[in-house]
Amino acid sequence: MRRSPLAKASRRRRLLTTLALLAGPSRSFAQALGATSSLTPPTSRFTPFKQVLPGYRILFPDDEGSHPEFRTEWWYVTGWLDREAHAPLGFQITFFRTRPAIDERNPSAFTARQVLIAHAALSDPARGRLLHDQRVARAAFELAGASPGSTKVWIDDWSLTQDAKVYRARIPAGDFALDLAFTQTQPPLVQGDGGYSRKGPHPESASYYYSVPHLAVTGAIQESGKRTSVTGRAWLDHEWSSSYMDERAAGWDWIGINLEDGGALMAFRMRDSKGGKVWAGGAYREARGVRRAFTPAEVDFTPLRQWRSSRTGATYPVAWRIRAGALELTLEALMDDQESDSRASVGTVYWEGAVRALAAGKAVGRGYLELTGYWRPMKL
């Protein structure tokens, strides 16, 4: 395939991004994610990470952009895409921002004061495996960044931006491309207590967290050189934290489900190295707007079927029974092989996939399931 002038220019920009990453002393994003969860890194000239504390209330639109004083942050959009005369697809777009623990006396413009990483994936049952791509860059020379205020994150020509109640993602990946708009049809679903979402028995294991379910999707995808118009439904998560995981946790299981009646369910559990529940939580909002948050005792994840990756040897539960309060759902994967090998960016492998939600054998919703720590224990 001949490359267009735009593609060639994009390639040059990626080269500049790579040079910016390689220049100057800094830690990689994977190293930053794997670092100790201490809020005071061992450097004499480092402003400590800001802590997540109870009592904070997320404000809109002020909190929809970047919070660079915190250690880690991500904007995460997943959903299902429908195409005329074709089977549905799943997609994932994630932008991470991390603040490395560096010596702030370094005046160089190449210093990695903020590092950005992005993942994108397309789940196509016709292929039977995940199409996946990733980018990483330090925030320098306008090649990558995350802006405060409304959502605006980018790495080179990959971007997720917000204009009032509409988000726009442009992802020209290697084997596919996504050009999608996401329009809010419901208000944000604030997680936890006003946005303070506990992730463990200790108060400091927490994030500020909100979701935007039932986003109406329009746009197009490009796969195998063919551009196809799509519609669908999506879910956006935005979280930021400085000490996410309890020291006993090895990974987590998470779901975000757009229910067909207009309701929305988020549930998660933090697991220890033996698969036991360290913590759990979530929230359910009915179609009429009534919201309920769940305690750890009210959320259970029971695996029903497993799939083993021939590439990494990791085994993932890809079918589940979920209990969240009075809700009981069964999850079935759109396809088994939705493993994302992201060792080149975040240094880990995880399963991120489209799932159907069923109640008493009847389809009641669509969403996404995330499984981390099955390849190796996570630290975040």
C-alpha positions in Angstrom: 0.0 0.0 0.0 1.4 3.4 -0.9 1.6 5.9 1.9 -0.1 9.2 1.5 1.8 12.5 2.3 -0.2 12.7 5.5 0.9 9.2 6.5 4.6 10.1 5.8 4.3 13.3 7.9 2.8 11.3 10.7 5.7 8.9 10.5 8.1 11.8 10.8 6.2 13.1 13.8 6.5 9.6 15.4 10.2 9.7 14.8 10.4 13.0 16.6 8.4 11.6 19.4 10.7 8.6 19.7 13.8 10.9 19.8 12.1 13.0 22.5 11.5 9.8 24.5 15.1 8.7 24.1 16.7 12.0 24.9 17.6 12.9 28.5 17.4 10.9 31.7 13.9 9.6 32.6 12.1 6.5 33.7 9.8 4.7 31.3 6.1 4.6 31.7 6.3 0.9 32.5 8.8 1.6 35.2 6.6 4.4 36.6 3.6 2.1 36.8 5.7 -0.6 38.5 7.2 1.8 41.0 6.4 1.7 44.7 3.0 3.3 45.7 4.8 5.6 48.1 3.5 9.1 47.9 6.9 10.6 48.6 9.4 9.3 46.0 13.1 9.2 47.0 14.3 12.4 45.5 15.2 15.7 47.3 13.7 17.9 44.6 10.4 16.3 43.9 7.0 17.7 44.8 5.0 14.9 46.4 2.1 13.4 44.5 -1.2 14.9 45.5 -3.3 12.4 47.5 -6.8 11.1 46.9 -8.8 12.0 50.0 -12.4 11.5 51.1 -14.7 14.4 51.0 -13.8 15.6 47.5 -16.6 16.2 45.1 -16.0 15.9 41.3 -17.0 19.0 39.4 -18.1 19.2 35.8 -16.6 20.3 33.5 -13.6 21.3 35.6 -12.5 17.7 36.4 -12.9 16.4 32.9 -9.4 17.3 31.9 -5.9 16.5 33.2 -4.8 16.5 36.9 -1.0 16.6 36.5 -0.3 16.8 40.2 -1.5 13.2 40.7 0.7 10.2 39.8 -1.6 8.4 37.3 -4.6 9.2 35.2 -6.5 7.6 32.4 -9.4 8.2 30.0 -10.9 5.0 28.8 -13.6 4.5 26.1 -15.0 1.1 25.2 -18.0 0.0 23.3 -19.8 -1.9 20.6 -20.0 -0.9 17.0 -22.8 -2.0 14.6 -22.3 -2.2 10.8 -24.9 -2.7 8.2 -25.0 -6.4 7.1 -22.0 -7.3 9.4 -21.5 -8.7 12.8 -20.9 -6.2 15.6 -17.4 -5.2 16.7 -15.9 -4.2 20.0 -13.4 -1.3 20.4 -11.2 0.1 23.1 -9.4 3.5 23.3 -7.3 4.4 26.4 -5.1 7.3 27.1 -2.9 7.2 30.2 -1.0 10.1 31.8 1.7 9.5 34.4 3.9 11.8 36.4 7.3 10.2 36.9 9.2 10.8 40.1 12.1 12.8 38.7 14.5 15.4 39.9 12.7 18.7 39.1 15.9 20.7 39.0 16.6 19.4 35.5 15.7 22.4 33.2 15.8 20.4 29.9 12.7 20.5 27.7 13.3 16.8 27.1 12.7 16.0 30.8 9.7 13.6 31.2 7.6 15.7 33.6 4.6 13.9 32.2 4.4 10.7 30.1 1.5 9.8 27.9 0.6 6.4 26.6 -2.3 5.2 24.4 -3.8 1.8 23.6 -6.3 1.1 20.9 -8.0 -2.2 20.0 -10.6 -3.6 17.7 -12.4 -6.9 18.5 -13.6 -8.5 15.3 -15.1 -12.0 15.6 -14.4 -12.6 11.8 -10.7 -12.4 12.6 -10.9 -14.3 15.9 -8.1 -12.2 17.6 -7.6 -8.7 18.8 -6.2 -6.0 16.6 -4.1 -3.8 18.9 -1.8 -0.9 18.7 0.0 1.4 21.2 1.8 4.7 21.5 4.1 6.2 24.2 5.6 9.7 24.4 6.7 12.2 26.9 4.8 15.5 27.0 7.2 17.7 25.1 7.2 19.9 22.1 3.5 19.6 21.7 4.0 16.0 20.3 1.9 14.6 23.3 0.0 16.1 26.1 -3.0 16.2 28.4 -4.7 19.5 29.0 -6.7 20.6 32.1 -10.3 21.7 31.8 -12.2 19.7 29.2 -10.8 16.4 27.9 -7.9 16.9 25.4 -5.3 14.1 25.3 -3.1 13.3 22.4 0.0 11.5 21.2 1.1 12.5 17.7 -1.9 12.0 15.5 -3.8 9.9 18.1 -6.3 12.0 20.0 -9.3 12.1 22.3 -10.9 15.6 22.6 -14.1 17.0 24.0 -16.4 19.8 22.9 -19.2 20.2 25.5 -21.1 16.9 25.5 -19.4 15.4 22.5 -16.0 13.5 22.5 -14.1 12.8 19.4 -11.4 10.1 18.9 -9.1 9.9 16.0 -6.9 6.8 16.0 -4.9 6.0 12.8 -3.4 2.7 14.1 -1.2 0.2 12.2 -3.8 -2.4 11.1 -7.0 -0.3 11.6 -8.2 3.2 12.1 -11.0 4.7 14.3 -12.7 8.0 13.6 -15.5 8.1 16.1 -17.7 10.7 17.9 -19.3 10.0 21.2 -22.3 12.0 22.3 -23.6 12.1 25.8 -27.2 10.9 26.3 -27.0 10.7 30.0 -25.2 12.7 32.7 -22.0 11.4 34.2 -22.2 8.6 36.7 -20.1 9.6 39.7 -18.5 6.6 41.3 -17.9 5.9 45.0 -18.7 8.7 47.4 -19.0 11.8 45.3 -16.2 10.5 43.1 -13.9 9.1 45.9 -13.7 5.5 44.9 -12.1 3.1 47.4 -9.9 0.3 45.9 -8.9 -1.4 49.2 -9.3 -1.5 53.0 -7.0 1.4 53.5 -8.4 4.9 52.7 -5.3 5.8 50.6 -6.0 3.0 48.1 -8.5 5.0 46.1 -9.1 7.1 43.0 -11.3 9.9 41.9 -13.6 8.3 39.4 -16.6 9.0 37.2 -18.1 7.2 34.2 -20.2 8.4 31.2 -22.4 5.5 30.1 -24.6 5.2 27.1 -22.6 7.4 24.8 -24.1 7.4 21.3 -21.4 6.5 18.8 -21.2 7.6 15.1 -18.3 7.6 12.7 -16.2 5.2 10.8 -13.6 2.5 11.1 -11.0 1.4 8.6 -9.9 -2.3 8.4 -8.0 -4.0 5.7 -8.0 -0.8 3.7 -11.8 -0.5 3.7 -13.7 2.3 5.4 -17.0 1.4 7.0 -19.6 3.6 8.7 -20.6 2.5 12.2 -23.0 3.4 15.0 -23.1 2.0 18.5 -23.0 2.6 22.2 -19.9 3.3 24.4 -18.8 3.8 27.9 -16.2 6.4 29.1 -14.2 6.1 32.4 -12.0 8.8 33.8 -9.9 8.1 36.9 -6.9 9.7 38.6 -5.0 8.5 41.6 -1.6 8.5 43.3 -1.9 5.1 45.2 -4.4 2.9 43.4 -3.8 -0.7 44.6 -3.6 -2.2 48.1 -0.3 -4.0 48.7 -2.1 -7.3 48.8 -3.8 -6.9 45.5 -2.3 -8.6 42.4 -4.9 -7.4 39.8 -8.5 -6.6 39.3 -11.6 -7.6 37.3 -13.9 -4.8 36.1 -17.1 -4.4 34.1 -18.9 -1.5 32.5 -22.3 -2.5 31.1 -24.8 -0.4 29.2 -28.1 -2.1 29.9 -30.7 -2.2 27.2 -33.4 -0.6 29.4 -31.1 2.5 29.8 -29.6 1.5 33.1 -25.8 1.4 33.7 -23.7 -0.9 35.9 -20.1 -0.6 36.9 -18.6 -3.3 39.2 -15.1 -4.4 40.1 -13.1 -6.5 42.5 -9.5 -6.3 43.5 -7.9 -9.8 43.8 -5.0 -11.2 45.8 -2.4 -13.5 44.4 -4.6 -16.6 45.1 -7.7 -15.1 43.4 -9.4 -14.0 46.7 -11.3 -10.7 47.0 -9.3 -8.0 48.6 -11.9 -5.3 47.9 -14.9 -4.8 45.6 -17.4 -2.1 44.7 -19.4 -0.5 42.0 -22.6 1.5 41.2 -25.8 0.9 39.4 -28.0 3.7 38.0 -31.5 2.8 36.9 -32.9 4.2 33.6 -35.0 6.7 35.7 -31.8 8.0 37.3 -31.8 6.4 40.7 -28.2 5.5 41.7 -27.0 3.0 44.2 -23.4 2.3 45.2 -22.3 -1.1 46.4 -20.3 -2.2 49.4 -17.6 -4.9 49.0 -19.9 -7.5 50.5 -22.5 -6.8 47.8 -20.2 -7.6 44.8 -19.1 -11.1 43.7 -17.4 -12.2 40.6 -17.7 -16.0 39.9 -15.7 -17.4 36.9 -17.6 -19.8 34.7 -15.2 -20.6 31.8 -11.5 -20.0 31.1 -9.4 -19.4 28.0 -5.7 -19.9 27.8 -3.5 -17.7 25.5 -1.1 -19.7 23.3 1.0 -16.6 23.0 1.7 -15.7 26.6 0.5 -18.7 28.5 -1.9 -16.6 30.6 -5.3 -18.1 31.5 -8.3 -15.7 31.8 -11.9 -16.3 32.9 -13.8 -15.1 29.9 -17.3 -16.0 31.2 -18.6 -14.8 34.5 -21.5 -14.7 36.9 -21.7 -11.3 38.5 -23.7 -10.3 41.5 -24.0 -6.6 42.4 -26.7 -6.1 45.1 -29.9 -7.5 43.7 -28.6 -7.7 40.2 -27.3 -11.0 38.8 -25.8 -11.2 35.3 -24.0 -13.7 33.2 -21.2 -12.3 31.0 -20.3 -13.9 27.7 -17.3 -12.7 25.6 -17.8 -11.5 22.0 -14.8 -13.8 21.3 -12.2 -15.5 23.6 -9.0 -14.0 22.2 -9.1 -10.3 23.4 -5.7 -10.4 25.0 -3.8 -7.1 24.8 0.0 -7.5 24.9 1.2 -4.1 26.1 4.7 -5.0 27.3 6.1 -2.4 24.9 4.3 0.4 26.7 3.0 -0.3 30.2 5.1 -3.5 30.6 2.2 -5.9 31.1 -0.4 -8.1 29.4 -4.1 -8.0 30.1 -7.5 -9.1 28.7 -9.8 -6.3 27.6 -12.9 -7.4 25.7 -16.4 -6.9 24.6 -19.0 -8.9 26.5 -22.7 -9.5 26.4 -24.7 -9.4 29.6 -27.6 -11.9 30.1 -30.2 -12.3 32.8 -32.0 -15.6 33.0 -30.6 -16.4 29.6 -31.9 -13.3 27.9 -29.6 -10.6 26.5 -30.0 -7.4 28.6 -26.9 -5.4 27.8 -23.5 -4.9 26.2 -20.3 -3.7 27.7 -16.7 -4.4 28.4 -14.7 -6.6 30.8 -11.1 -5.9 31.9 -8.9 -8.6 33.5 -5.5 -7.7 34.9 -2.9 -9.5 36.9 -3.5 -12.9 35.3 -0.2 -12.8 33.3 1.8 -11.4 36.2 0.8 -9.5 39.3 0.0 -5.8 38.7 1.4 -2.9 40.7 -0.3 0.5 40.3 
